[in-house]
Amino acid sequence: ALKHFLDFEAHRHINTESDSELMLNIFANELNETGKARVNDKDIVEALQRMYVRCVGGWACVAMLAGLYEYGRMEDPGADL
């Protein structure tokens, strides 16, 4: 379902079978939905909230956003990790 969304709705090319690539593209697409060239903290939190709705199941990742966050941990809010 995520690959289909990224290919046919978000129009993003997926290069690998990696779950992390899918999640990165989902997050990037949600950030792109702001329509801004530069996002702020609020935009990131809102993009993550939308990503949490779209990505269901057990998952976790770590991200670094240059200039905004040095470290961030994201995980499925319903998972017991």
All heavy atoms as a GROMACS GRO file, in nm:
protein
  641
    1ALA      N    1   0.082  -0.120   0.000
    1ALA     CA    2   0.000   0.000   0.000
    1ALA      C    3   0.086   0.126   0.000
    1ALA      O    4   0.055   0.222  -0.068
    1ALA     CB    5  -0.094   0.000   0.120
    2LEU      N    6   0.196   0.127   0.077
    2LEU     CA    7   0.282   0.245   0.080
    2LEU      C    8   0.353   0.264  -0.054
    2LEU      O    9   0.363   0.376  -0.103
    2LEU     CB   10   0.386   0.235   0.192
    2LEU     CG   11   0.331   0.243   0.334
    2LEU    CD1   12   0.443   0.226   0.435
    2LEU    CD2   13   0.258   0.373   0.358
    3LYS      N   14   0.401   0.154  -0.113
    3LYS     CA   15   0.467   0.165  -0.243
    3LYS      C   16   0.370   0.218  -0.349
    3LYS      O   17   0.407   0.300  -0.431
    3LYS     CB   18   0.520   0.028  -0.288
    3LYS     CG   19   0.655  -0.005  -0.238
    3LYS     CD   20   0.697  -0.138  -0.298
    3LYS     CE   21   0.846  -0.140  -0.315
    3LYS     NZ   22   0.892  -0.266  -0.372
    4HIS      N   23   0.247   0.170  -0.344
    4HIS     CA   24   0.146   0.215  -0.440
    4HIS      C   25   0.121   0.364  -0.422
    4HIS      O   26   0.115   0.440  -0.520
    4HIS     CB   27   0.017   0.136  -0.422
    4HIS     CG   28  -0.086   0.169  -0.526
    4HIS    ND1   29  -0.179   0.268  -0.509
    4HIS    CD2   30  -0.107   0.115  -0.648
    4HIS    CE1   31  -0.254   0.276  -0.616
    4HIS    NE2   32  -0.213   0.184  -0.703
    5PHE      N   33   0.105   0.409  -0.298
    5PHE     CA   34   0.085   0.552  -0.271
    5PHE      C   35   0.202   0.634  -0.324
    5PHE      O   36   0.181   0.735  -0.392
    5PHE     CB   37   0.068   0.577  -0.121
    5PHE     CG   38   0.082   0.722  -0.085
    5PHE    CD1   39  -0.020   0.811  -0.109
    5PHE    CD2   40   0.200   0.770  -0.030
    5PHE    CE1   41  -0.006   0.946  -0.080
    5PHE    CE2   42   0.215   0.904   0.000
    5PHE     CZ   43   0.112   0.992  -0.025
    6LEU      N   44   0.324   0.591  -0.293
    6LEU     CA   45   0.441   0.668  -0.336
    6LEU      C   46   0.453   0.673  -0.487
    6LEU      O   47   0.488   0.776  -0.544
    6LEU     CB   48   0.568   0.609  -0.274
    6LEU     CG   49   0.584   0.632  -0.125
    6LEU    CD1   50   0.699   0.549  -0.069
    6LEU    CD2   51   0.605   0.779  -0.093
    7ASP      N   52   0.421   0.564  -0.554
    7ASP     CA   53   0.434   0.559  -0.699
    7ASP      C   54   0.323   0.635  -0.770
    7ASP      O   55   0.348   0.721  -0.854
    7ASP     CB   56   0.437   0.413  -0.744
    7ASP     CG   57   0.476   0.397  -0.890
    7ASP    OD1   58   0.530   0.492  -0.950
    7ASP    OD2   59   0.454   0.287  -0.945
    8PHE      N   60   0.198   0.607  -0.733
    8PHE     CA   61   0.086   0.658  -0.811
    8PHE      C   62   0.026   0.789  -0.761
    8PHE      O   63  -0.038   0.859  -0.836
    8PHE     CB   64  -0.024   0.552  -0.821
    8PHE     CG   65   0.019   0.434  -0.902
    8PHE    CD1   66   0.063   0.318  -0.839
    8PHE    CD2   67   0.019   0.440  -1.040
    8PHE    CE1   68   0.105   0.208  -0.914
    8PHE    CE2   69   0.060   0.331  -1.115
    8PHE     CZ   70   0.104   0.215  -1.052
    9GLU      N   71   0.046   0.822  -0.633
    9GLU     CA   72  -0.010   0.946  -0.580
    9GLU      C   73   0.098   1.051  -0.551
    9GLU      O   74   0.082   1.167  -0.587
    9GLU     CB   75  -0.091   0.918  -0.454
    9GLU     CG   76  -0.216   0.836  -0.483
    9GLU     CD   77  -0.297   0.809  -0.358
    9GLU    OE1   78  -0.318   0.904  -0.279
    9GLU    OE2   79  -0.337   0.692  -0.338
   10ALA      N   80   0.205   1.008  -0.487
   10ALA     CA   81   0.311   1.103  -0.452
   10ALA      C   82   0.411   1.119  -0.567
   10ALA      O   83   0.491   1.211  -0.567
   10ALA     CB   84   0.384   1.056  -0.326
   11HIS      N   85   0.406   1.028  -0.664
   11HIS     CA   86   0.495   1.030  -0.781
   11HIS      C   87   0.642   1.031  -0.742
   11HIS      O   88   0.720   1.112  -0.790
   11HIS     CB   89   0.460   1.148  -0.873
   11HIS     CG   90   0.317   1.151  -0.910
   11HIS    ND1   91   0.259   1.057  -0.992
   11HIS    CD2   92   0.217   1.234  -0.873
   11HIS    CE1   93   0.131   1.083  -1.007
   11HIS    NE2   94   0.102   1.189  -0.934
   12ARG      N   95   0.677   0.939  -0.651
   12ARG     CA   96   0.816   0.923  -0.608
   12ARG      C   97   0.868   0.789  -0.656
   12ARG      O   98   0.799   0.689  -0.650
   12ARG     CB   99   0.827   0.934  -0.456
   12ARG     CG  100   0.797   1.074  -0.407
   12ARG     CD  101   0.819   1.085  -0.258
   12ARG     NE  102   0.809   1.222  -0.217
   12ARG     CZ  103   0.913   1.303  -0.203
   12ARG    NH1  104   1.034   1.259  -0.223
   12ARG    NH2  105   0.896   1.428  -0.165
   13HIS      N  106   0.993   0.789  -0.702
   13HIS     CA  107   1.056   0.667  -0.752
   13HIS      C  108   1.124   0.595  -0.636
   13HIS      O  109   1.202   0.655  -0.563
   13HIS     CB  110   1.157   0.701  -0.860
   13HIS     CG  111   1.224   0.581  -0.918
   13HIS    ND1  112   1.157   0.494  -1.000
   13HIS    CD2  113   1.348   0.533  -0.903
   13HIS    CE1  114   1.240   0.397  -1.035
   13HIS    NE2  115   1.356   0.419  -0.977
   14ILE      N  116   1.096   0.467  -0.621
   14ILE     CA  117   1.157   0.385  -0.517
   14ILE      C  118   1.265   0.300  -0.581
   14ILE      O  119   1.240   0.227  -0.677
   14ILE     CB  120   1.050   0.296  -0.448
   14ILE    CG1  121   0.938   0.382  -0.390
   14ILE    CG2  122   1.114   0.210  -0.339
   14ILE    CD1  123   0.982   0.486  -0.292
   15ASN      N  124   1.386   0.306  -0.526
   15ASN     CA  125   1.501   0.238  -0.584
   15ASN      C  126   1.530   0.101  -0.524
   15ASN      O  127   1.597   0.020  -0.587
   15ASN     CB  128   1.627   0.325  -0.569
   15ASN     CG  129   1.615   0.454  -0.646
   15ASN    OD1  130   1.589   0.453  -0.765
   15ASN    ND2  131   1.630   0.565  -0.577
   16THR      N  132   1.485   0.075  -0.402
   16THR     CA  133   1.520  -0.049  -0.333
   16THR      C  134   1.397  -0.114  -0.272
   16THR      O  135   1.286  -0.062  -0.285
   16THR     CB  136   1.621  -0.020  -0.218
   16THR    OG1  137   1.555   0.053  -0.115
   16THR    CG2  138   1.742   0.059  -0.267
   17GLU      N  139   1.418  -0.223  -0.203
   17GLU     CA  140   1.312  -0.291  -0.128
   17GLU      C  141   1.319  -0.253   0.020
   17GLU      O  142   1.254  -0.315   0.103
   17GLU     CB  143   1.326  -0.443  -0.144
   17GLU     CG  144   1.304  -0.492  -0.285
   17GLU     CD  145   1.161  -0.469  -0.333
   17GLU    OE1  146   1.068  -0.493  -0.255
   17GLU    OE2  147   1.144  -0.426  -0.449
   18SER      N  148   1.395  -0.151   0.053
   18SER     CA  149   1.418  -0.112   0.192
   18SER      C  150   1.297  -0.040   0.252
   18SER      O  151   1.245   0.055   0.193
   18SER     CB  152   1.541  -0.022   0.198
   18SER     OG  153   1.553   0.038   0.325
   19ASP      N  154   1.256  -0.085   0.370
   19ASP     CA  155   1.149  -0.016   0.442
   19ASP      C  156   1.189   0.126   0.477
   19ASP      O  157   1.106   0.217   0.475
   19ASP     CB  158   1.112  -0.091   0.569
   19ASP     CG  159   1.044  -0.223   0.541
   19ASP    OD1  160   1.000  -0.245   0.426
   19ASP    OD2  161   1.034  -0.304   0.635
   20SER      N  162   1.317   0.145   0.509
   20SER     CA  163   1.361   0.279   0.548
   20SER      C  164   1.350   0.377   0.431
   20SER      O  165   1.320   0.495   0.450
   20SER     CB  166   1.504   0.276   0.603
   20SER     OG  167   1.594   0.224   0.508
   21GLU      N  168   1.371   0.329   0.309
   21GLU     CA  169   1.354   0.416   0.192
   21GLU      C  170   1.207   0.457   0.178
   21GLU      O  171   1.177   0.573   0.148
   21GLU     CB  172   1.402   0.348   0.065
   21GLU     CG  173   1.389   0.439  -0.057
   21GLU     CD  174   1.424   0.374  -0.188
   21GLU    OE1  175   1.438   0.250  -0.192
   21GLU    OE2  176   1.433   0.448  -0.287
   22LEU      N  177   1.116   0.362   0.200
   22LEU     CA  178   0.974   0.395   0.194
   22LEU      C  179   0.938   0.500   0.298
   22LEU      O  180   0.870   0.598   0.268
   22LEU     CB  181   0.889   0.270   0.215
   22LEU     CG  182   0.890   0.165   0.106
   22LEU    CD1  183   0.806   0.045   0.148
   22LEU    CD2  184   0.841   0.222  -0.025
   23MET      N  185   0.984   0.479   0.421
   23MET     CA  186   0.951   0.573   0.529
   23MET      C  187   1.009   0.711   0.503
   23MET      O  188   0.944   0.812   0.528
   23MET     CB  189   0.999   0.518   0.662
   23MET     CG  190   0.918   0.396   0.705
   23MET     SD  191   0.968   0.333   0.862
   23MET     CE  192   0.928   0.470   0.966
   24LEU      N  193   1.132   0.716   0.455
   24LEU     CA  194   1.194   0.844   0.424
   24LEU      C  195   1.113   0.917   0.318
   24LEU      O  196   1.090   1.038   0.328
   24LEU     CB  197   1.339   0.825   0.378
   24LEU     CG  198   1.412   0.951   0.338
   24LEU    CD1  199   1.424   1.047   0.456
   24LEU    CD2  200   1.548   0.918   0.282
   25ASN      N  201   1.068   0.845   0.216
   25ASN     CA  202   0.989   0.908   0.111
   25ASN      C  203   0.851   0.949   0.160
   25ASN      O  204   0.799   1.053   0.116
   25ASN     CB  205   0.979   0.814  -0.010
   25ASN     CG  206   1.096   0.830  -0.102
   25ASN    OD1  207   1.104   0.927  -0.177
   25ASN    ND2  208   1.190   0.738  -0.095
   26ILE      N  209   0.791   0.872   0.249
   26ILE     CA  210   0.662   0.912   0.308
   26ILE      C  211   0.681   1.042   0.386
   26ILE      O  212   0.604   1.137   0.371
   26ILE     CB  213   0.606   0.802   0.399
   26ILE    CG1  214   0.567   0.678   0.318
   26ILE    CG2  215   0.489   0.854   0.482
   26ILE    CD1  216   0.445   0.694   0.231
   27PHE      N  217   0.786   1.047   0.469
   27PHE     CA  218   0.813   1.167   0.548
   27PHE      C  219   0.843   1.286   0.456
   27PHE      O  220   0.790   1.396   0.475
   27PHE     CB  221   0.929   1.141   0.643
   27PHE     CG  222   0.963   1.256   0.732
   27PHE    CD1  223   0.866   1.317   0.811
   27PHE    CD2  224   1.092   1.304   0.739
   27PHE    CE1  225   0.897   1.423   0.894
   27PHE    CE2  226   1.124   1.410   0.823
   27PHE     CZ  227   1.027   1.470   0.900
   28ALA      N  228   0.925   1.264   0.354
   28ALA     CA  229   0.958   1.372   0.261
   28ALA      C  230   0.833   1.422   0.189
   28ALA      O  231   0.816   1.542   0.169
   28ALA     CB  232   1.061   1.322   0.159
   29ASN      N  233   0.745   1.331   0.151
   29ASN     CA  234   0.621   1.371   0.086
   29ASN      C  235   0.534   1.454   0.180
   29ASN      O  236   0.475   1.555   0.138
   29ASN     CB  237   0.544   1.249   0.036
   29ASN     CG  238   0.421   1.289  -0.041
   29ASN    OD1  239   0.431   1.344  -0.151
   29ASN    ND2  240   0.305   1.265   0.016
   30GLU      N  241   0.526   1.412   0.305
   30GLU     CA  242   0.446   1.490   0.402
   30GLU      C  243   0.506   1.628   0.423
   30GLU      O  244   0.433   1.727   0.436
   30GLU     CB  245   0.435   1.414   0.534
   30GLU     CG  246   0.358   1.283   0.525
   30GLU     CD  247   0.216   1.297   0.476
   30GLU    OE1  248   0.158   1.407   0.480
   30GLU    OE2  249   0.159   1.195   0.432
   31LEU      N  250   0.638   1.639   0.425
   31LEU     CA  251   0.701   1.772   0.436
   31LEU      C  252   0.672   1.854   0.311
   31LEU      O  253   0.647   1.974   0.319
   31LEU     CB  254   0.852   1.759   0.454
   31LEU     CG  255   0.900   1.715   0.592
   31LEU    CD1  256   1.051   1.697   0.591
   31LEU    CD2  257   0.860   1.817   0.698
   32ASN      N  258   0.675   1.790   0.196
   32ASN     CA  259   0.648   1.858   0.069
   32ASN      C  260   0.506   1.914   0.065
   32ASN      O  261   0.480   2.017   0.002
   32ASN     CB  262   0.671   1.763  -0.047
   32ASN     CG  263   0.668   1.832  -0.180
   32ASN    OD1  264   0.741   1.928  -0.201
   32ASN    ND2  265   0.584   1.784  -0.269
   33GLU      N  266   0.414   1.848   0.135
   33GLU     CA  267   0.274   1.893   0.138
   33GLU      C  268   0.259   2.031   0.203
   33GLU      O  269   0.157   2.096   0.184
   33GLU     CB  270   0.187   1.791   0.210
   33GLU     CG  271   0.169   1.659   0.135
   33GLU     CD  272   0.096   1.677   0.003
   33GLU    OE1  273  -0.009   1.744   0.002
   33GLU    OE2  274   0.144   1.625  -0.098
   34THR      N  275   0.359   2.076   0.277
   34THR     CA  276   0.352   2.210   0.336
   34THR      C  277   0.359   2.318   0.228
   34THR      O  278   0.312   2.428   0.249
   34THR     CB  279   0.466   2.236   0.436
   34THR    OG1  280   0.591   2.238   0.367
   34THR    CG2  281   0.468   2.133   0.547
   35GLY      N  282   0.421   2.284   0.115
   35GLY     CA  283   0.436   2.381   0.007
   35GLY      C  284   0.544   2.484   0.034
   35GLY      O  285   0.556   2.582  -0.039
   36LYS      N  286   0.622   2.463   0.139
   36LYS     CA  287   0.726   2.559   0.177
   36LYS      C  288   0.863   2.514   0.130
   36LYS      O  289   0.892   2.394   0.127
   36LYS     CB  290   0.732   2.574   0.328
   36LYS     CG  291   0.608   2.631   0.392
   36LYS     CD  292   0.629   2.638   0.541
   36LYS     CE  293   0.510   2.694   0.614
   36LYS     NZ  294   0.533   2.696   0.760
   37ALA      N  295   0.949   2.609   0.097
   37ALA     CA  296   1.088   2.577   0.064
   37ALA      C  297   1.168   2.546   0.190
   37ALA      O  298   1.259   2.465   0.189
   37ALA     CB  299   1.153   2.694  -0.011
   38ARG      N  300   1.132   2.610   0.300
   38ARG     CA  301   1.198   2.586   0.430
   38ARG      C  302   1.090   2.559   0.534
   38ARG      O  303   1.001   2.640   0.554
   38ARG     CB  304   1.279   2.706   0.471
   38ARG     CG  305   1.390   2.740   0.374
   38ARG     CD  306   1.515   2.779   0.449
   38ARG     NE  307   1.617   2.822   0.358
   38ARG     CZ  308   1.713   2.743   0.311
   38ARG    NH1  309   1.717   2.618   0.350
   38ARG    NH2  310   1.804   2.788   0.229
   39VAL      N  311   1.102   2.445   0.600
   39VAL     CA  312   1.005   2.408   0.702
   39VAL      C  313   1.054   2.448   0.840
   39VAL      O  314   1.173   2.473   0.860
   39VAL     CB  315   0.974   2.257   0.698
   39VAL    CG1  316   0.910   2.218   0.567
   39VAL    CG2  317   1.099   2.174   0.724
   40ASN      N  318   0.961   2.454   0.935
   40ASN     CA  319   0.997   2.486   1.073
   40ASN      C  320   0.959   2.368   1.163
   40ASN      O  321   0.910   2.265   1.116
   40ASN     CB  322   0.929   2.616   1.118
   40ASN     CG  323   0.778   2.609   1.106
   40ASN    OD1  324   0.717   2.504   1.128
   40ASN    ND2  325   0.717   2.720   1.070
   41ASP      N  326   0.980   2.384   1.293
   41ASP     CA  327   0.952   2.276   1.388
   41ASP      C  328   0.807   2.229   1.380
   41ASP      O  329   0.780   2.109   1.383
   41ASP     CB  330   0.981   2.322   1.532
   41ASP     CG  331   1.128   2.349   1.556
   41ASP    OD1  332   1.210   2.324   1.465
   41ASP    OD2  333   1.162   2.392   1.667
   42LYS      N  334   0.716   2.323   1.371
   42LYS     CA  335   0.573   2.288   1.365
   42LYS      C  336   0.542   2.205   1.241
   42LYS      O  337   0.467   2.107   1.248
   42LYS     CB  338   0.490   2.417   1.365
   42LYS     CG  339   0.341   2.391   1.365
   42LYS     CD  340   0.264   2.523   1.368
   42LYS     CE  341   0.115   2.493   1.366
   42LYS     NZ  342   0.043   2.571   1.271
   43ASP      N  343   0.600   2.242   1.128
   43ASP     CA  344   0.580   2.167   1.004
   43ASP      C  345   0.630   2.023   1.018
   43ASP      O  346   0.566   1.929   0.970
   43ASP     CB  347   0.654   2.233   0.887
   43ASP     CG  348   0.604   2.372   0.856
   43ASP    OD1  349   0.482   2.396   0.871
   43ASP    OD2  350   0.687   2.457   0.818
   44ILE      N  351   0.743   2.006   1.086
   44ILE     CA  352   0.801   1.872   1.104
   44ILE      C  353   0.710   1.787   1.191
   44ILE      O  354   0.681   1.672   1.158
   44ILE     CB  355   0.943   1.882   1.163
   44ILE    CG1  356   1.036   1.942   1.058
   44ILE    CG2  357   0.993   1.745   1.207
   44ILE    CD1  358   1.172   1.978   1.110
   45VAL      N  359   0.663   1.844   1.300
   45VAL     CA  360   0.574   1.769   1.390
   45VAL      C  361   0.446   1.730   1.317
   45VAL      O  362   0.400   1.616   1.327
   45VAL     CB  363   0.544   1.851   1.517
   45VAL    CG1  364   0.433   1.788   1.598
   45VAL    CG2  365   0.671   1.866   1.601
   46GLU      N  366   0.389   1.822   1.242
   46GLU     CA  367   0.266   1.792   1.168
   46GLU      C  368   0.290   1.687   1.060
   46GLU      O  369   0.206   1.600   1.038
   46GLU     CB  370   0.208   1.920   1.109
   46GLU     CG  371   0.150   2.012   1.216
   46GLU     CD  372   0.106   2.146   1.162
   46GLU    OE1  373   0.127   2.175   1.042
   46GLU    OE2  374   0.051   2.225   1.242
   47ALA      N  375   0.404   1.693   0.993
   47ALA     CA  376   0.438   1.592   0.892
   47ALA      C  377   0.454   1.455   0.957
   47ALA      O  378   0.408   1.354   0.903
   47ALA     CB  379   0.566   1.631   0.818
   48LEU      N  380   0.515   1.452   1.074
   48LEU     CA  381   0.529   1.325   1.146
   48LEU      C  382   0.393   1.270   1.188
   48LEU      O  383   0.368   1.150   1.177
   48LEU     CB  384   0.618   1.342   1.270
   48LEU     CG  385   0.767   1.356   1.242
   48LEU    CD1  386   0.840   1.393   1.370
   48LEU    CD2  387   0.822   1.229   1.182
   49GLN      N  388   0.304   1.357   1.232
   49GLN     CA  389   0.170   1.312   1.271
   49GLN      C  390   0.097   1.250   1.153
   49GLN      O  391   0.032   1.146   1.166
   49GLN     CB  392   0.090   1.428   1.330
   49GLN     CG  393   0.139   1.470   1.466
   49GLN     CD  394   0.073   1.599   1.515
   49GLN    OE1  395   0.027   1.681   1.437
   49GLN    NE2  396   0.072   1.615   1.647
   50ARG      N  397   0.110   1.311   1.036
   50ARG     CA  398   0.046   1.255   0.916
   50ARG      C  399   0.113   1.123   0.877
   50ARG      O  400   0.047   1.029   0.832
   50ARG     CB  401   0.050   1.355   0.801
   50ARG     CG  402  -0.040   1.475   0.822
   50ARG     CD  403  -0.051   1.562   0.699
   50ARG     NE  404   0.075   1.612   0.648
   50ARG     CZ  405   0.135   1.724   0.690
   50ARG    NH1  406   0.080   1.797   0.786
   50ARG    NH2  407   0.250   1.762   0.637
   51MET      N  408   0.245   1.116   0.895
   51MET     CA  409   0.318   0.993   0.866
   51MET      C  410   0.272   0.880   0.958
   51MET      O  411   0.256   0.766   0.915
   51MET     CB  412   0.467   1.016   0.881
   51MET     CG  413   0.553   0.899   0.840
   51MET     SD  414   0.726   0.944   0.852
   51MET     CE  415   0.783   0.813   0.957
   52TYR      N  416   0.248   0.912   1.086
   52TYR     CA  417   0.202   0.812   1.182
   52TYR      C  418   0.068   0.753   1.139
   52TYR      O  419   0.042   0.635   1.161
   52TYR     CB  420   0.187   0.873   1.321
   52TYR     CG  421   0.316   0.914   1.387
   52TYR    CD1  422   0.316   1.007   1.488
   52TYR    CD2  423   0.439   0.860   1.349
   52TYR    CE1  424   0.434   1.046   1.551
   52TYR    CE2  425   0.556   0.898   1.411
   52TYR     CZ  426   0.554   0.990   1.512
   52TYR     OH  427   0.670   1.029   1.574
   53VAL      N  428  -0.017   0.832   1.079
   53VAL     CA  429  -0.147   0.784   1.032
   53VAL      C  430  -0.129   0.690   0.912
   53VAL      O  431  -0.192   0.586   0.902
   53VAL     CB  432  -0.240   0.902   0.995
   53VAL    CG1  433  -0.366   0.854   0.926
   53VAL    CG2  434  -0.272   0.983   1.120
   54ARG      N  435  -0.038   0.726   0.825
   54ARG     CA  436  -0.018   0.650   0.702
   54ARG      C  437   0.060   0.519   0.725
   54ARG      O  438   0.032   0.418   0.663
   54ARG     CB  439   0.056   0.736   0.599
   54ARG     CG  440   0.056   0.675   0.462
   54ARG     CD  441   0.115   0.768   0.359
   54ARG     NE  442   0.044   0.891   0.343
   54ARG     CZ  443  -0.069   0.907   0.273
   54ARG    NH1  444  -0.123   0.804   0.214
   54ARG    NH2  445  -0.126   1.024   0.262
   55CYS      N  446   0.159   0.521   0.813
   55CYS     CA  447   0.245   0.405   0.838
   55CYS      C  448   0.195   0.330   0.960
   55CYS      O  449   0.224   0.368   1.073
   55CYS     CB  450   0.390   0.449   0.858
   55CYS     SG  451   0.462   0.532   0.718
   56VAL      N  452   0.122   0.222   0.937
   56VAL     CA  453   0.064   0.144   1.045
   56VAL      C  454   0.143   0.015   1.061
   56VAL      O  455   0.181  -0.048   0.963
   56VAL     CB  456  -0.085   0.113   1.013
   56VAL    CG1  457  -0.146   0.026   1.121
   56VAL    CG2  458  -0.162   0.242   0.996
   57GLY      N  459   0.167  -0.024   1.185
   57GLY     CA  460   0.241  -0.146   1.214
   57GLY      C  461   0.362  -0.115   1.299
   57GLY      O  462   0.382  -0.002   1.340
   58GLY      N  463   0.442  -0.214   1.324
   58GLY     CA  464   0.561  -0.193   1.406
   58GLY      C  465   0.675  -0.137   1.324
   58GLY      O  466   0.722  -0.200   1.230
   59TRP      N  467   0.718  -0.018   1.355
   59TRP     CA  468   0.829   0.042   1.285
   59TRP      C  469   0.898   0.144   1.375
   59TRP      O  470   0.839   0.194   1.471
   59TRP     CB  471   0.786   0.109   1.154
   59TRP     CG  472   0.681   0.214   1.170
   59TRP    CD1  473   0.546   0.196   1.164
   59TRP    CD2  474   0.700   0.353   1.196
   59TRP    NE1  475   0.480   0.314   1.184
   59TRP    CE2  476   0.573   0.414   1.205
   59TRP    CE3  477   0.811   0.434   1.214
   59TRP    CZ2  478   0.555   0.549   1.229
   59TRP    CZ3  479   0.793   0.568   1.238
   59TRP    CH2  480   0.667   0.625   1.245
   60ALA      N  481   1.022   0.173   1.347
   60ALA     CA  482   1.097   0.276   1.419
   60ALA      C  483   1.212   0.321   1.330
   60ALA      O  484   1.260   0.245   1.246
   60ALA     CB  485   1.152   0.221   1.550
   61CYS      N  486   1.253   0.444   1.345
   61CYS     CA  487   1.369   0.492   1.271
   61CYS      C  488   1.429   0.612   1.345
   61CYS      O  489   1.368   0.668   1.435
   61CYS     CB  490   1.333   0.529   1.128
   61CYS     SG  491   1.229   0.674   1.111
   62VAL      N  492   1.548   0.646   1.305
   62VAL     CA  493   1.620   0.760   1.362
   62VAL      C  494   1.648   0.856   1.247
   62VAL      O  495   1.681   0.813   1.137
   62VAL     CB  496   1.752   0.715   1.427
   62VAL    CG1  497   1.831   0.834   1.477
   62VAL    CG2  498   1.724   0.617   1.539
   63ALA      N  499   1.634   0.986   1.272
   63ALA     CA  500   1.654   1.083   1.165
   63ALA      C  501   1.739   1.200   1.213
   63ALA      O  502   1.740   1.234   1.331
   63ALA     CB  503   1.519   1.136   1.117
   64MET      N  504   1.810   1.259   1.119
   64MET     CA  505   1.885   1.380   1.146
   64MET      C  506   1.846   1.481   1.038
   64MET      O  507   1.856   1.452   0.919
   64MET     CB  508   2.035   1.354   1.137
   64MET     CG  509   2.118   1.474   1.172
   64MET     SD  510   2.292   1.433   1.173
   64MET     CE  511   2.343   1.521   1.027
   65LEU      N  512   1.796   1.595   1.081
   65LEU     CA  513   1.756   1.700   0.988
   65LEU      C  514   1.850   1.817   1.007
   65LEU      O  515   1.844   1.889   1.107
   65LEU     CB  516   1.611   1.741   1.013
   65LEU     CG  517   1.509   1.629   1.000
   65LEU    CD1  518   1.372   1.676   1.044
   65LEU    CD2  519   1.505   1.578   0.858
   66ALA      N  520   1.938   1.837   0.913
   66ALA     CA  521   2.042   1.939   0.923
   66ALA      C  522   1.980   2.077   0.943
   66ALA      O  523   1.889   2.117   0.873
   66ALA     CB  524   2.128   1.938   0.798
   67GLY      N  525   2.030   2.146   1.044
   67GLY     CA  526   1.985   2.281   1.072
   67GLY      C  527   1.863   2.288   1.161
   67GLY      O  528   1.828   2.394   1.210
   68LEU      N  529   1.795   2.176   1.183
   68LEU     CA  530   1.676   2.177   1.267
   68LEU      C  531   1.692   2.084   1.387
   68LEU      O  532   1.675   2.126   1.500
   68LEU     CB  533   1.552   2.136   1.186
   68LEU     CG  534   1.509   2.236   1.080
   68LEU    CD1  535   1.396   2.178   0.996
   68LEU    CD2  536   1.463   2.366   1.145
   69TYR      N  537   1.720   1.959   1.359
   69TYR     CA  538   1.736   1.861   1.466
   69TYR      C  539   1.863   1.782   1.441
   69TYR      O  540   1.891   1.745   1.328
   69TYR     CB  541   1.619   1.761   1.469
   69TYR     CG  542   1.488   1.822   1.506
   69TYR    CD1  543   1.387   1.833   1.414
   69TYR    CD2  544   1.466   1.869   1.636
   69TYR    CE1  545   1.265   1.889   1.448
   69TYR    CE2  546   1.344   1.925   1.669
   69TYR     CZ  547   1.245   1.934   1.575
   69TYR     OH  548   1.125   1.989   1.608
   70GLU      N  549   1.936   1.756   1.545
   70GLU     CA  550   2.053   1.670   1.528
   70GLU      C  551   2.015   1.525   1.541
   70GLU      O  552   2.079   1.438   1.487
   70GLU     CB  553   2.160   1.707   1.631
   70GLU     CG  554   2.223   1.841   1.601
   70GLU     CD  555   2.349   1.862   1.680
   70GLU    OE1  556   2.409   1.765   1.725
   70GLU    OE2  557   2.386   1.978   1.694
   71TYR      N  558   1.912   1.495   1.616
   71TYR     CA  559   1.872   1.357   1.638
   71TYR      C  560   1.723   1.353   1.665
   71TYR      O  561   1.671   1.434   1.740
   71TYR     CB  562   1.948   1.300   1.757
   71TYR     CG  563   1.899   1.167   1.805
   71TYR    CD1  564   1.936   1.050   1.740
   71TYR    CD2  565   1.814   1.158   1.913
   71TYR    CE1  566   1.890   0.927   1.783
   71TYR    CE2  567   1.768   1.035   1.957
   71TYR     CZ  568   1.806   0.920   1.892
   71TYR     OH  569   1.760   0.800   1.936
   72GLY      N  570   1.657   1.263   1.605
   72GLY     CA  571   1.515   1.246   1.632
   72GLY      C  572   1.478   1.100   1.619
   72GLY      O  573   1.526   1.031   1.531
   73ARG      N  574   1.397   1.055   1.708
   73ARG     CA  575   1.352   0.916   1.706
   73ARG      C  576   1.203   0.914   1.672
   73ARG      O  577   1.125   0.986   1.733
   73ARG     CB  578   1.374   0.852   1.842
   73ARG     CG  579   1.332   0.708   1.846
   73ARG     CD  580   1.374   0.645   1.976
   73ARG     NE  581   1.318   0.512   1.986
   73ARG     CZ  582   1.264   0.463   2.094
   73ARG    NH1  583   1.258   0.533   2.203
   73ARG    NH2  584   1.216   0.342   2.094
   74MET      N  585   1.168   0.834   1.573
   74MET     CA  586   1.029   0.821   1.533
   74MET      C  587   0.991   0.675   1.542
   74MET      O  588   1.070   0.589   1.503
   74MET     CB  589   1.010   0.868   1.389
   74MET     CG  590   1.050   1.012   1.365
   74MET     SD  591   1.041   1.056   1.191
   74MET     CE  592   1.197   0.993   1.130
   75GLU      N  593   0.875   0.646   1.596
   75GLU     CA  594   0.829   0.508   1.598
   75GLU      C  595   0.678   0.504   1.593
   75GLU      O  596   0.611   0.603   1.618
   75GLU     CB  597   0.878   0.436   1.723
   75GLU     CG  598   0.823   0.491   1.852
   75GLU     CD  599   0.883   0.422   1.974
   75GLU    OE1  600   1.003   0.404   1.981
   75GLU    OE2  601   0.803   0.387   2.062
   76ASP      N  602   0.629   0.389   1.555
   76ASP     CA  603   0.484   0.366   1.548
   76ASP      C  604   0.428   0.391   1.688
   76ASP      O  605   0.468   0.326   1.783
   76ASP     CB  606   0.457   0.224   1.502
   76ASP     CG  607   0.312   0.185   1.509
   76ASP    OD1  608   0.226   0.275   1.523
   76ASP    OD2  609   0.283   0.065   1.501
   77PRO      N  610   0.337   0.488   1.704
   77PRO     CA  611   0.285   0.519   1.837
   77PRO      C  612   0.211   0.403   1.902
   77PRO      O  613   0.198   0.397   2.023
   77PRO     CB  614   0.192   0.638   1.815
   77PRO     CG  615   0.178   0.656   1.670
   77PRO     CD  616   0.279   0.572   1.601
   78GLY      N  617   0.166   0.306   1.824
   78GLY     CA  618   0.095   0.192   1.880
   78GLY      C  619   0.183   0.072   1.908
   78GLY      O  620   0.140  -0.027   1.964
   79ALA      N  621   0.311   0.081   1.871
   79ALA     CA  622   0.402  -0.033   1.889
   79ALA      C  623   0.462  -0.034   2.028
   79ALA      O  624   0.486   0.069   2.089
   79ALA     CB  625   0.514  -0.028   1.786
   80ASP      N  626   0.487  -0.152   2.077
   80ASP     CA  627   0.552  -0.170   2.207
   80ASP      C  628   0.695  -0.210   2.182
   80ASP      O  629   0.730  -0.327   2.187
   80ASP     CB  630   0.478  -0.277   2.288
   80ASP     CG  631   0.531  -0.288   2.430
   80ASP    OD1  632   0.595  -0.193   2.477
   80ASP    OD2  633   0.508  -0.394   2.492
   81LEU      N  634   0.780  -0.112   2.148
   81LEU     CA  635   0.919  -0.140   2.112
   81LEU      C  636   1.011  -0.129   2.230
   81LEU      O  637   1.001  -0.053   2.315
   81LEU     CB  638   0.966  -0.044   2.001
   81LEU     CG  639   0.887  -0.053   1.872
   81LEU    CD1  640   0.935   0.055   1.777
   81LEU    CD2  641   0.903  -0.188   1.807
   0.00000   0.00000   0.00000
